[in-house]
Amino acid sequence: SAQTQVEQQNFEIRKDLLKYDDVMNRQRQVIYAERLQVLEGADMHEQIRGMIDDVAAGYVAGATSEGFPEEWDLDQLWRAFRQLYPVGLSLDELIEEAGGDRSGLSAEFITQMMQQDAQAAYEGREAELTSEVMRDLERRVVLSVLDRKWREHLYEMDYLREGIGLRAWAQRDPLVEYQNEGYTMFDTMKEGIKEESVGSLLDRKSVV
């Protein structure tokens, strides 16, 4: 009877470990598939355009999620954009496009204008470097950022897993908590890959 109990406990432990590993394996499959695509020389042009739109939309969403247009800290938003890429549109020009008053602004309008401006910067960068050089730069930048962010994510997931068992004291299922937080961290990592890739590609001072 005691032997049966021990074997059952060991079986449950192994089963739980496999469930934890399954979370990482699914994330690993996504990253390795993206990495293989880059290594095989995929044309990243449309993917980079999508990244630019996503990052611009994320910046605007973060600055306009609360309050009225008159209360949004657009100066801070512009500082963030200027750190990301050489912005070609001033805040005054944006307000003028919206009718000359901040109250006429909307998150959708700002997003559209900033996406257009960032895409124009991307096209300008490609014109400077030529399409062939830009495609090669895109692959090298994305691969470098992806590898570094993935390594950082692995350390963070290990740290999360080490302490996740303590959640049981709060009557919460450690595995469910690990799955939920792990996927949140994975999404954050993917957004970070987009942001850093876009910033590196649109930075005129980046090494080619």
KEFI-431962 format. One record per atom (N, C-alpha, C, O): x, y, z; residue in one letter. Coordinates in steps of 0.02 Angstrom, whole numbers, plus 50000, padded with zeros to 5 digits. Each point is the difference from the previous one (the first is absolute). Layout:
<rs>
XYZA
...
</rs>
This chain:
<rs>
500414994050000S
499595006050000S
500435006350000S
499885004849963S
500644995150080A
500455005850003A
500365000949934A
500085005649976A
500154988949995Q
500345000349935Q
499545002949946Q
500225004049959Q
499164994050042T
499515002549951T
499905007550008T
499965003749951T
500014998550112Q
499915007250013Q
500595004049974Q
499925005249969Q
500684992350045V
500615003549978V
500025000449924V
500165005249972V
499694989249995E
500005000049927E
499495004749972E
500125003449949E
499304997050082Q
499485004549978Q
500225007350008Q
499885004249956Q
500454997250101Q
500255006850011Q
500525001949948Q
499995005549973Q
500474989850014N
500525001349950N
499705001049930N
500245004249962N
499254992050023F
499665000749936F
499695007049994F
500065003249947F
499624999150106E
499685006649999E
500535005549993E
499895005049964E
500684994150070I
500545004949994I
500255000449929I
500095005449972I
500034988749997R
500244999949930R
499495003049953R
500185003649952R
499184995150061K
499485002749957K
499985007650004K
499915003449950K
500174999350111D
500015007250009D
500605003249965D
499955005249969D
500644991350038L
500605002649967L
499915000449925L
500225004849968L
499454990150004L
499885000049927L
499545005849981L
500085003049946L
499444998650096K
499555005649986K
500385006650001K
499885004449958K
500584996350090Y
500415006150002Y
500445000449938Y
500075005249969Y
500234989050013D
500434999949940D
499615001649937D
500265003049953D
499114994950046D
499585001249941D
499915007449986D
499975002149942D
499995001950111V
499935007249992V
500615002749963V
499935003849952V
500674994350070M
500615002449968M
500084997249930M
500245003449955M
499574990350035N
500074997049933N
499585003649948N
500235001049944N
499175001050074R
499585003649953R
500305006849983R
499985002249942R
500295001150108Q
500335006449988Q
500624999049957Q
500135004049955Q
500244990850060R
500624998649962R
499854998649927R
500375002149956R
499094994350030Q
499824998549931Q
499865006449961Q
500195000549941Q
499475004250090V
499855006449967V
500645003749984V
500095002349943V
500354998350106I
500625003749990I
500464996649950I
500295003349957I
499784990150047Y
500444996449954Y
499755000449928Y
500395000249953Y
498944999850039A
499725000649933A
500165006849970A
500185000549941A
499775004750100E
500165006849976E
500755000649986E
500205003149950E
500204993950093R
500725000349991R
500214996449936R
500435002449963R
499274991750025L
500174996249940L
499825003949937L
500364999849950L
499075003650053Q
499795004049943Q
500525005349982Q
500165001149942Q
500115002250109V
500515005149989V
500644996849973V
500305002649953V
499914991850077L
500624996749980L
499974997549928L
500514999749966L
498894998550011E
499924997649932E
499955005649949E
499894998949941E
500205007350083G
500035005749954G
499335002849979G
499945002849946G
499564996650097A
499345002649983A
500015007649990A
500395003550032A
499194998949923D
499935007249989D
499585002750058D
499424998250007D
500885006250033M
499685002550061M
499625006549989M
499745003050047M
500234999349890H
499745006649986H
499295001150028H
499895004850038H
499654990949944E
499315000950024E
499944998950075E
499605003250034E
500804992249992Q
499984998750071Q
500245006250039Q
499725001750052Q
500805001649923I
500255006150033I
499485005549996I
499915003750049I
499754996949895R
499475005049994R
499464998850053R
499755004750031R
500084988949979G
499514998450052G
500255001650069G
499625002450042G
501024996449970M
500305001750065M
499955007550013M
499835002250055M
500335001749894I
499985007350007I
499305002350019I
499925004150045I
499584993349920D
499305001950016D
499814997950071D
499685003750036D
500524990349983D
499844997450067D
500325004250055D
499685001850049D
500954999949942V
500365003850050V
499715007150006V
499895002550056V
499975000649888A
499715006750001A
499324999950035A
499845004450041A
499754990649942A
499344999450031A
500064998950075A
499615002750039A
500894993349982G
500104998750071G
500205006150038G
499775001250056G
500675002949915Y
500215006250032Y
499405004750010Y
499915002750054Y
499694998049894V
499435004550004V
499484997550050V
499725003850039V
500164989749960A
499514997150046A
500215001250072A
499585001450043A
501064998049971G
500255001050067G
499925007250024G
499925001250060G
500095003549893A
499965007150019A
499295002850000A
499885005350027A
499664991049942T
499325002749991T
499464995750031T
499415000949986T
500794994450057S
499514995250026S
499535003050052S
499464997450013S
500755008250017E
499595003150053E
499915007549986E
500435003249971E
499014999350052G
499885007249996G
499785002549932G
499904996149954G
500025010450042F
499805003349937F
500625002249962F
500545000550029F
499395000849905P
500575002149960P
500405005850030P
500615000249995P
499045004550036E
500345005850029E
500454997950058E
500465003750019E
499414990450010E
500384997750059E
500574995249982E
500414998550043E
499614999349895W
500524995349981W
500695003450000W
500075005749979W
500434990750045D
500685002750001D
500334998549933D
500404995449993D
499435008749958L
500254998949932L
500745002049994L
500354997449957L
499875007150086D
500715001849999D
500434994050019D
500514998749969D
499264997650081Q
500364994050020Q
499974994749945Q
500484996449987Q
498945003249980L
499924995349944L
500495001649945L
500324995549971L
499755010850014W
500475002149946W
500724998650020W
500404998149957W
499765002850106R
500684998450023R
500144992649991R
500544998049980R
498964997850035A
500084992849991A
500104998349927A
500424995949983A
499185007149973F
500074998749929F
500685002349974F
500314996749959F
499935009150065R
500655002549977R
500574995550022R
500524999949967R
499404996550088Q
500514995250021Q
499974993749956Q
500504996549993Q
498925002349977L
499924994149958L
500255001149929L
500344995749972L
499515010150000Y
500215001449931Y
499995007549987Y
499715003850040Y
500594998549905P
500015007249984P
499305002449977P
499844999549941P
499785003050105V
499315002149986V
499995005949951V
500375004850008V
499214994749942G
499955005349950G
499395004450007G
499895004549959G
499714994150092L
499385003750011L
500005003150070L
500104996450049L
499805010149954S
499995003250066S
499314999550031S
499514998749966S
500475002350099L
499364999850036L
499545005649976L
499404999049993L
500885006849994D
499605005649975D
499694998449932D
499435001649986D
500964995149971E
499754998149934E
499434994950007E
499515000249963E
500574995250084L
499474995150012L
499355003350021L
499474998549974L
500595006250074I
499415003550025I
499685004149944I
499395000549995I
501035002449963E
499745003949943E
499614995549953E
499485002049974E
500784992050014E
499664995249957E
499324997950029E
499544998249963E
500415002150103A
499384997950034A
499505005750006A
499474999150031A
500695006749940G
499535005650003G
500245005850042G
499645004950009G
500974994650017G
500295005650037G
499874999950074G
500185004850035G
499514990049991D
499854999750072D
500114992850025D
499834995249966D
500455004350094R
500134993350029R
499364996050009R
500014993849996R
499445009650015S
499374996550011S
499784996149938S
499584995550004S
500705006349938G
499834996649938G
500404993749989G
499894996449951G
500585002250094L
500424994049992L
499634993850024L
499575000350043L
500624994149929S
499764993550024S
500604995249997S
500485001249964S
499484993550074A
500534995050000A
500104997149930A
500564998849978A
498885000149988E
500034997149932E
500355004749952E
500404997849958E
499455008650048F
500315004949954F
500755000550013F
500405000049953F
499795000550111I
500715000450017I
500374993849976I
500555000449972I
499154993750039T
500304993749979T
500125000049924T
500544998249977T
498955003749986Q
500065000149927Q
500555004749977Q
500404998249956Q
499635007750073M
500505004949979M
500714997750018M
500475000949961M
499614996250098M
500664997850021M
500234993849962M
500594999149987M
498944996649997Q
500174994249958Q
500245002349932Q
500494997449974Q
499175007449997Q
500215002649935Q
500695003150004Q
500414999149956Q
499715004750098D
500655003350008D
500564995050010D
500545000749971D
499334994250069A
500524994950012A
500134995949937A
500574998249985A
498915000449977Q
500094996349937Q
500405004249950Q
500404997449962Q
499505009250040A
500385004449956A
500745000050020A
500445000249957A
499694999550108A
500694999650024A
500324993449978A
500594999849982A
499034994950019Y
500234993449978Y
500175000149926Y
500524997549979Y
499045005549981E
500135000549928E
500615004349986E
500394998649955E
499695006850085G
500585004349992G
500654996350017G
500505000949966G
499474995050085R
500594996150020R
500184995149945R
500594999049985R
498914997949984E
500134995249946E
500295003649939E
500434997449965E
499325008650022A
500265003949943A
500745001750011A
500395000249952A
499795001150110E
500705001650016E
500464993949989E
500565000649975E
499194993650046L
500434994150002L
499954995549939L
500454995949988L
499035004749973T
499804995649945T
499614994150029T
500094998150057T
499474999149902S
499564994650022S
500404993850021S
499834996850049S
500695001649913E
500394994050014E
500335000450069E
499994995250039E
500315010549976V
500335001050065V
499485000050056V
500124997250053V
499315005949934M
499485000450051M
499734993150018M
499894998550058M
500014997249891R
499744993350014R
500504996150044R
499804996550046R
500845004249938D
500514996550040D
500035002950070D
500064996250049D
499905010349958L
500015003250066L
499404997850041L
500074998850060L
499355000849909E
499394997850035E
500094993150031E
499834998950058E
500444996549902R
500104993250026R
500504999850057R
499894996650051R
500665007149942R
500515000050052R
499755003250065R
500134997550054R
499505007949939V
499745003550059V
499484995750036V
500044999150061V
499484998249901V
499474996050031V
500304993850034V
499794998250055V
500694998549913L
500304994050028L
500375001750065L
499954996350050L
500425009249950S
500385002050059S
499545001750058S
500114997750057S
499375006249929V
499535002050053V
499614993950025V
499914999250060V
499864996649894L
499614994150019L
500414995450046L
499744997750051L
500885001049931D
500424995550040D
500125002850070D
499954996450050D
500195010149954R
500145003050066R
499375000150043R
500044998450059R
499395003549912K
499385000350038K
499784993050022K
499724999250055K
500404995849903W
499814993150018W
500434997650059W
499744996750045W
500905004849954R
500444998050056R
499765003350065R
499964996750052R
499885009749945E
499755003550059E
499344996950024E
499894999350060E
499694998949893H
499354997050017H
500104993250035H
499634998450047H
500854997749930L
500134993550031L
500215000850073L
499784996250043L
500655008749971Y
500205001450069Y
499395002050042Y
499934997750057Y
499655006549915E
499415002450037E
499514994350013E
499704999750054E
500224995849898M
499564994350009M
500274995250053M
499614997150039M
501055001949962D
500314995850052D
499875003050069D
499834996450047D
500255010149958Y
499895003550064Y
499274999350021Y
499854998850059Y
499695001949894L
499294999350014L
499854993050025L
499634999150048L
500654995949919R
499854993050017R
500274998350070R
499694996150036R
500885006749982E
500294998550065E
499555002150058E
499974996750052E
499675008849939G
499605002650055G
499254998749993G
499625002050044G
500184994949902I
499284999449985I
499654995450050I
499405000750011I
500964994550019G
499694995450047G
499715003550060G
499534997450032G
500735008549985L
499755003750058L
499295002449990L
499665001750048L
500114998549889R
499315002349987R
499494995450032R
499435002150013R
500764991749999A
499544995250030A
499785002250070A
499464998450022A
500995005350011W
499835002550067W
499425004949997W
499635000850049W
500285002549894A
499455004849991A
499404996849966A
499585003449972A
500404989950031Q
499444996249971Q
499945001149925Q
499445000049973Q
501135000949994R
499995000849928R
500414994349969R
500504997750028R
499284999949914D
500324994449966D
500665002549969D
499995004149954D
500594993450070P
500645002449974P
500074999149924P
500285004349967P
499474990150006L
500064998849929L
499615005149959L
500245002649950L
499144998850072V
499595005049966V
500335006850003V
500025003749951V
500254998050108E
500355006450008E
500615000449954E
500145005149970E
500234989450026Y
500594999749957Y
499815000949926Y
500335003649963Y
499134993050017Q
499775000649930Q
499805007149984Q
500215002849949Q
499395000250095N
499755006849988N
500565005249999N
500045004049954N
500394995750096E
500545004950003E
500524998749946E
500305004749973E
499804988950011G
500484998349948G
499805002749932G
500415002649963G
498944996950021Y
499775002649936Y
499995007649999Y
500115003049947Y
499755000150110T
500035007350003T
500725002349988T
500125004749963T
500354991950069M
500715001649990M
500224998849928M
500405003849973M
499334990949996F
500174998549931F
499755005449953F
500355002149954F
499045000350058D
499725005449959D
500415006450009D
500135003649952D
500074997750110T
500425005950014T
500664999549963T
500255004949973T
500044989150027M
500634998949964M
499925001349926M
500425003249969M
499034994450001K
499895001049928K
499915007349983K
500245002449949K
499425001350095E
499925007249989E
500685003450005E
500145004849963E
500284992850083G
500675002850007G
500434998849939G
500405004249980G
499524989849990I
500374998449939I
499805004949944I
500435002549964I
498934998750030K
499765004849949K
500295006950011K
500275003149954K
499684999350108E
500225006850015E
500745000949989E
500215004949969E
500194990550055E
500735000749992E
500214999249927E
500465003449977E
499214992149987S
500164999049929S
499855006349961S
500415002349959S
499015000650052V
499805006149965V
500485005750017V
500235003649956V
499934997250109G
500455005350020G
500694999449968G
500295004949979G
499974989050018S
500664998949970S
499995001349925S
500475002949972S
499004994949994L
499975000849928L
499905007249978L
500255002049947L
499395001950093L
499865006949980L
500515004950028L
499965006049985L
500524991650053D
500525004350028D
500545001049947D
500354995349981D
499725010849997R
500495001449946R
500724998850024R
500464999449959R
499635000350107K
500684999250026K
500184992650008K
500574998350017K
498944997249971S
500144992850009S
500514997749948S
500015002549944S
500404992850076V
500544997649956V
499714995349947V
499614995550016V
500595005549924V
499784995749944V
500564995149984V
499934995949955V
</rs>
